């Protein structure tokens, strides 16, 4: 966190000393919401809800973001690592199917510590990493043994679209490497007897108006590369 390179922006902000990175966050954990969420994919939310934890800040800040105040650090409450671990356990006590970490990239070191603390206290449900797909592979490697289910976006194939809408011309090359690292780490898909995802990678793609040709390229690449080794949500 002293020279932050957790995300592909590689801004090297000294977040440990209070400097804000591209994500607009210091090393202080800020949450905008932690609650049961019933509107994720059926294999994530099920009938009891996903234990979602929304982290403030973001390394993408897409122009169409539905959580823009959260991404811009305009909403949220600071919590300690110990309190984050307690929140994980409280969500499990509420019968959440999983712990769903939303936009977690810039807090990976703290999340690892919190997960380890909460597991010592009895946390035993899957941990879901829910992100925009813009991830450093070195950061993904840190999460080996921590994350059970990766749920990244694959937003664009076109560099002009990713530059226009997410200020990230290198998005497609980054997300390809990130997903490869995720699949390599967690392996094949696994579901429980109720159809809930226990392990694997679920890739989301949102169809943008006027960009359907790019969507077709995204989906063709993914299926040609991974076939049925991953789940898809369009």
Long-range contacts (C-beta under 8 A, 24 or more apart in sequence): 1-27, 1-109, 4-106, 5-136, 5-138, 6-105, 6-106, 6-108, 6-109, 6-136, 6-139, 7-59, 7-105, 7-106, 7-134, 7-135, 7-136, 7-139, 8-59, 8-134, 8-135, 8-136, 8-168, 8-170, 8-174, 9-59, 10-136, 15-106, 20-73, 21-106, 22-59, 23-57, 23-58, 23-59, 23-105, 23-106, 24-57, 24-58, 24-72, 24-73, 25-56, 25-57, 25-73, 25-106, 25-107, 27-110, 28-78, 29-55, 29-78, 29-79, 29-80, 29-81, 29-84, 29-107, 29-110, 30-55, 30-56, 30-57, 30-73, 30-76, 30-77, 30-78, 30-79, 31-55, 31-56, 31-76, 31-77, 31-79, 31-84, 31-87, 32-56, 32-67, 32-70, 32-75, 32-76, 32-77, 34-87, 34-91, 35-91, 36-91, 36-94, 36-96, 37-100, 40-100, 41-151, 41-202, 41-231, 41-233, 42-195, 43-191, 43-195, 43-196, 43-197, 43-202, 43-231, 44-97, 44-98, 44-100, 44-128, 44-149, 44-151, 44-196, 44-197, 44-202, 45-97, 46-97, 46-194, 46-195, 46-196, 48-95, 48-96, 48-97, 49-94, 49-95, 49-96, 49-97, 50-96, 50-97, 50-98, 50-100, 50-128, 51-88, 51-91, 51-92, 51-94, 51-96, 51-97, 51-98, 51-99, 51-100, 51-125, 52-100, 52-102, 52-130, 53-84, 53-87, 53-88, 53-91, 53-99, 53-100, 53-101, 53-102, 53-104, 54-102, 54-103, 55-101, 55-102, 55-103, 55-104, 55-106, 55-107, 57-103, 57-106, 58-103, 58-106, 58-132, 59-105, 59-106, 59-132, 59-134, 60-132, 60-134, 60-166, 60-167, 60-168, 61-166, 61-167, 62-132, 62-155, 62-165, 62-166, 63-164, 63-165, 63-166, 64-165, 64-208, 67-103, 70-103, 71-103, 81-110, 81-113, 81-114, 81-117, 82-114, 82-117, 84-110, 84-111, 84-114, 85-113, 85-114, 85-115, 85-117, 85-118, 85-121, 86-118, 88-114, 88-115, 88-118, 88-123, 89-118, 89-121, 89-122, 89-123, 92-122, 92-123, 92-124, 92-125, 96-125, 97-125, 97-126, 97-196, 98-125, 98-126, 98-127, 98-128, 98-148, 98-149, 98-196, 98-197, 99-123, 99-125, 99-126, 99-127, 99-128, 100-128, 100-130, 100-151, 101-127, 101-128, 101-129, 101-130, 102-130, 102-131, 103-130, 103-131, 103-132, 104-129, 104-130, 104-131, 105-131, 105-134, 105-135, 105-139, 108-139, 108-142, 108-143, 109-142, 111-146, 112-142, 112-143, 112-146, 115-146, 116-146, 126-197, 126-198, 126-199, 129-182, 132-166, 133-171, 133-174, 133-175, 133-178, 133-179, 133-203, 134-166, 134-168, 134-171, 134-174, 134-175, 134-178, 135-174, 135-175, 135-178, 135-181, 136-174, 136-178, 137-177, 137-178, 137-180, 137-181, 140-178, 140-181, 140-182, 140-185, 141-181, 141-185, 143-185, 144-185, 147-185, 147-186, 148-186, 148-198, 148-199, 149-186, 149-197, 149-198, 149-199, 149-200, 149-201, 149-202, 150-179, 150-182, 150-183, 150-185, 150-186, 150-200, 150-201, 150-202, 151-201, 151-202, 151-203, 151-204, 152-178, 152-179, 152-182, 152-201, 152-203, 152-204, 153-203, 153-204, 153-205, 153-206, 154-179, 154-203, 154-204, 154-205, 154-218, 154-222, 155-205, 155-206, 155-218, 156-211, 156-214, 156-218, 157-214, 157-217, 157-218, 157-221, 158-211, 158-214, 158-217, 161-208, 161-211, 161-214, 165-208, 176-221, 179-203, 179-226, 179-230, 183-226, 183-229, 183-230, 188-229, 189-229, 189-230, 189-231, 197-231, 200-230, 200-231, 201-226, 201-229, 201-230, 201-231, 202-230, 202-231, 202-232, 202-233, 203-230, 203-231, 203-232, 203-233, 204-233, 204-234, 205-232, 205-233, 205-234, 206-234, 207-234
